[in-house]
């Protein structure tokens, strides 16, 4: 169910047992629980807070550090 509050739309996906039984006693059908949507913000925050360089960029980062005379030289590069 979508609820409009002060021009913002919120989607209700589930409720607790008490609320479900209350509406059942009132004769209102609230339907089945829906799955929660994917939280893209949480995923992006995890990537930002990751201290480690992603594997696809790690080798390039080591190469640039060595070229700039920093870091530890890697004989494998």
Buried (B, 14 or more C-beta within 10 A) or exposed (E): EEEEEEEEEEEEEEBEEEEEEEEEEEEEEBEEEEEEEEEEEEEEEEEEEEEEEEEEEEEEEBEEBBEEEEEEEEEEE
